Structures are given as C-alpha cells and as structure tokens.
Amino acid sequence: MSPSRNRSSGVKVIPTLVGIIIVLALIAIAGEIGARYYIGNKISEGFQAESARRGVVTQEEPSVRFGTSPVLPVLVTKNIAHVTVDTPSTLSIENAEALAGKPVVKGDPSAKIILDEVSAENPNDPVAKDARIEVTLSPELLQALANSKTGARITAVTPLPEENVFDVQFSSGAATSKLRPILDGGNLSVNLEGASVLGLNLDGLAQWIGANNGNVFSLSLGHGLAVEGATVTSEGLALVLHGTDLPLSTVSQLHFE
C-alpha cells in the first residue's frame, strides 16, 4: 500500500512542478516585456521632450528594439547588451530656395541609432561602449543648409550617386556646379567644385561662392563621434557616424541646422 501511495503521490507532484515552472516562466516573460516597455517608453519620452523643446511636434514615436539579449538583468547589471532605435523624421524646412531671406530648418531627419553595451549606471545619461548612427540628409535639406550658409540661392540639388556628388543649379539652371562631400579625419566638408554659367566654364565661381575654397558647410561632431562614411544616394547624403564610450546625451545634441 505504501509504495503505491508514493507512486501515486509522485505522479501528482509532476504536473504541479510543471505548473510552477510555467508560472515562473510567465512571470519572467512579463518582467522582460515590462522592462523592455519601460526602457522603450523612457527613450520615446526623451525623444518627444527634445522635439517639443525645439518647437517640433510629431505624432510618431521611435521604434525601439533590444535584439535577442534579455533586458531584465539590467535591473541588476545596469547594462543593456544591445538596443536599436529608429527615430522618425521631425524635419521641417521653409524657404529652402532662400527667396525670402534665409531658409528656416527645424527638427531632424529620421535616423537609425545602434548601441551596444549600454551602461545604465547613471540612468539620467547612459553610456554606450559602441554607437553607430545612420542618417540621410535629403537634397532639400542640403539646399537649405547651403543657401543658409552662402546666400547663393541654389534652386535645385540633384543626387548623382554614380559620381558621389550632387548637381547644383543656380537661378533655375542658368549656372551649375557640383556639391561634393569630403571626409577628413572624422569630419565632413561639403564643397562646391567646378561651375558653368550659360554653358561657359567658370571654375572660380564655386570657390567664390564657398566661404573657404569652395566650402559650403562643414560638420565637426566631436563629443566622441566621428563621420565614418558619407555616400551620395538617390535619397540624399547618407552619413554613418560612429563613436565609442558615448554618453547618450551627446546623441540628442546632434542637429543639422
């Protein structure tokens, strides 16, 4: 009788243990989902607050992904293995052709921010061991930036990906030039080169328009960030920014006006 009771008792215990394991697993999953939601929500709140501070209103929210690594251990380790944030565009451009004074640029283009080994020891300003930011400056934004810096009244900027330059027109095509991105030690310069007016070559025009030997504007990031790539695509100037041991407050300071 006694062995029979033990076997019977053992059979009953197994589903009970399985049930406890399932419940614990569900609690862990809920915790993981909760942790991801909390951190993602904080990132979204920061994005919305920064946009509002700069006078830009958007209904879209960033997309936040943490990959396959669990997030819940951050409560103990204060470290997030990986996070990717896709931010929506908040860009607003007025008077890009500079027909009524200087162009007005607010907000930022959409961007992909990829962070690895993010330390949350300081929750108010986490630090990423490795950061990669991908952003594309549209032809309209380049036009507005160039006109704002030079007052040259560029009327059109057209990507020429095969040459890694932009075709630039002044006065609706009466004069043309090329806009070329140049990388130098992690900094970016965008220069005008070559020019023609009514079909006549006037190479000196580009240097005259640019503030310094054809330079239209430069992007010197600092703060541990460098421009790693600058490629002309059909959508504009695709930039890859890279940094190490980067405080995330630095990312929020990246503006292209």
C-alpha positions in Angstrom: 0.0 0.0 0.0 2.7 2.4 1.0 4.7 2.1 -2.3 1.5 2.6 -4.2 0.8 5.8 -2.3 4.3 7.1 -3.0 4.0 6.4 -6.7 0.6 8.0 -6.8 1.9 11.0 -4.9 4.8 11.3 -7.2 2.6 11.3 -10.3 0.5 14.1 -8.8 3.6 16.2 -7.9 5.0 16.2 -11.5 2.2 18.3 -13.1 2.3 20.6 -10.0 6.0 21.3 -10.5 5.4 21.8 -14.3 2.7 24.3 -13.4 5.0 26.2 -11.1 7.7 26.3 -13.7 5.3 27.6 -16.3 4.0 30.3 -13.9 7.6 31.3 -13.1 8.4 31.4 -16.8 5.4 33.6 -17.5 6.4 36.0 -14.7 9.9 36.2 -16.2 8.4 36.9 -19.6 6.1 39.5 -18.2 9.1 41.0 -16.4 11.1 41.0 -19.6 8.3 42.6 -21.5 7.8 45.1 -18.7 11.5 46.0 -18.7 11.5 46.5 -22.5 8.4 48.6 -22.4 9.7 50.8 -19.5 13.1 51.4 -21.2 11.5 51.9 -24.6 8.9 54.3 -23.1 11.7 56.3 -21.5 13.5 56.6 -24.8 10.3 57.7 -26.5 9.6 60.2 -23.8 13.1 61.7 -24.2 12.6 62.0 -27.9 9.3 63.7 -27.6 10.6 66.1 -24.9 13.6 67.0 -27.1 11.3 67.6 -30.1 9.0 69.8 -28.1 11.9 71.8 -26.7 13.0 72.5 -30.3 9.5 73.6 -31.3 8.7 70.5 -33.4 5.6 68.4 -32.9 5.3 64.8 -34.2 2.7 62.1 -33.5 5.2 59.4 -34.4 7.3 57.6 -31.8 10.7 56.0 -32.1 10.8 52.3 -32.7 13.0 50.6 -30.0 14.4 47.0 -30.4 16.6 45.1 -28.0 17.6 42.1 -30.1 17.6 38.7 -28.6 19.6 39.5 -25.4 17.4 39.8 -22.3 16.8 43.2 -20.9 15.5 42.2 -17.4 19.1 41.6 -16.0 19.7 45.4 -16.4 18.0 45.8 -13.1 21.0 44.0 -11.5 23.8 44.5 -14.0 23.0 48.1 -15.1 24.0 47.1 -18.6 21.9 46.7 -21.8 23.7 44.4 -24.3 22.1 46.0 -27.4 19.4 48.5 -28.5 18.4 49.8 -31.9 16.3 53.0 -32.1 14.7 54.2 -35.3 13.7 57.8 -34.9 11.0 59.3 -37.2 11.7 62.5 -39.1 10.8 65.7 -37.4 12.2 67.8 -40.2 10.5 71.0 -41.2 12.1 73.2 -44.0 10.8 76.5 -45.1 12.1 78.7 -47.9 14.8 76.2 -49.0 15.5 78.3 -52.1 16.1 81.4 -49.9 13.7 83.5 -52.0 12.5 85.4 -48.9 15.5 85.6 -46.6 17.4 82.7 -45.1 15.9 79.2 -45.1 14.3 78.0 -41.8 15.2 74.5 -40.7 13.7 72.8 -37.7 13.9 69.3 -36.4 16.0 66.4 -37.7 15.8 63.7 -40.4 14.9 60.2 -39.5 17.8 58.2 -38.1 18.9 54.7 -37.0 20.8 54.6 -33.8 22.5 51.3 -32.9 24.0 51.0 -29.5 26.0 48.1 -27.9 26.9 47.6 -24.3 25.0 50.4 -22.8 25.8 51.1 -19.2 22.9 52.5 -17.1 25.0 53.2 -14.0 23.8 56.8 -14.5 20.2 56.3 -15.6 20.0 60.0 -16.5 22.8 59.7 -19.0 23.6 56.1 -20.1 26.9 55.5 -21.9 27.2 53.3 -25.0 30.5 51.4 -25.4 29.9 51.4 -29.2 27.5 53.6 -31.1 26.6 53.8 -34.8 24.2 56.4 -36.2 22.9 56.2 -39.8 21.1 59.3 -41.2 20.4 60.7 -44.6 20.4 64.4 -45.4 17.8 65.0 -48.2 18.6 67.2 -51.2 16.1 69.8 -49.9 17.9 69.9 -46.5 21.3 70.2 -48.3 19.8 73.0 -50.4 18.6 74.8 -47.3 21.9 74.4 -45.5 23.9 75.6 -48.4 21.7 78.6 -49.0 21.7 79.5 -45.4 25.5 79.4 -45.2 26.3 81.1 -48.5 23.3 83.2 -49.5 23.9 81.8 -53.1 20.2 80.9 -53.8 20.7 77.4 -55.1 17.4 76.5 -56.8 17.9 72.7 -57.2 20.1 69.9 -55.7 20.1 66.6 -57.6 21.9 63.5 -56.4 24.4 61.9 -58.9 25.2 58.6 -57.0 27.5 57.3 -59.7 29.8 60.3 -59.2 29.2 60.6 -55.5 28.3 64.3 -56.0 25.2 66.5 -56.3 24.4 68.5 -59.3 23.6 72.1 -58.1 21.7 74.7 -60.1 21.6 78.4 -59.5 18.9 80.7 -61.0 16.9 77.7 -62.3 19.8 76.3 -64.3 21.5 79.5 -65.6 24.5 78.5 -63.5 25.5 75.0 -62.4 28.1 73.4 -60.1 28.8 70.2 -58.2 28.5 69.6 -54.5 30.9 67.0 -53.2 31.1 65.5 -49.6 34.7 65.2 -48.4 35.8 63.2 -45.3 38.8 64.4 -43.4 39.8 62.8 -40.1 36.2 62.1 -39.0 34.9 65.5 -40.0 32.8 66.2 -43.1 33.1 69.1 -45.5 30.6 69.7 -48.3 32.3 71.7 -51.1 31.3 73.3 -54.4 33.6 72.4 -57.3 33.6 73.5 -60.9 31.0 75.8 -62.3 29.5 76.9 -65.5 27.3 79.9 -66.4 25.2 79.7 -69.5 27.4 76.8 -70.6 30.7 78.6 -70.0 33.2 77.1 -67.6 33.8 79.3 -64.6 35.7 77.2 -62.1 36.4 80.2 -59.9 32.7 80.7 -59.3 32.5 77.7 -56.9 35.4 79.0 -54.8 33.9 82.5 -54.8 30.5 81.2 -53.6 32.0 79.0 -50.9 33.3 80.7 -47.8 36.7 79.0 -47.9 38.0 77.5 -51.2 34.5 76.3 -52.2 33.4 75.0 -48.8 29.7 75.4 -48.3 29.4 73.9 -44.8 31.2 71.5 -42.5 30.1 69.0 -39.9 32.6 68.7 -37.0 30.9 66.4 -34.4 33.3 66.0 -31.6 31.9 64.5 -28.3 33.5 61.2 -29.2 31.6 61.0 -32.5 33.2 60.9 -36.0 31.8 60.8 -39.5 32.8 57.3 -40.7 31.0 57.4 -44.1 29.4 59.9 -46.5 27.8 58.5 -49.6 25.6 60.2 -52.2 22.5 58.1 -52.8 19.2 58.7 -54.7 17.7 59.9 -51.4 20.5 62.3 -50.5 23.7 62.3 -48.5 23.8 59.1 -46.4 26.0 59.6 -43.3 27.4 57.0 -40.9 28.5 58.3 -37.6 30.5 56.2 -35.1 31.6 56.7 -31.5 32.9 54.7 -28.5 32.2 55.3 -24.8 29.5 57.7 -25.9 27.1 59.4 -23.4 23.7 59.2 -24.9 23.1 62.9 -24.1 25.6 63.5 -27.0 23.2 61.9 -29.5 20.4 64.3 -28.6 22.7 67.2 -29.3 23.2 66.1 -33.0 21.4 68.7 -35.0 21.8 69.5 -38.7 20.6 73.1 -38.8 
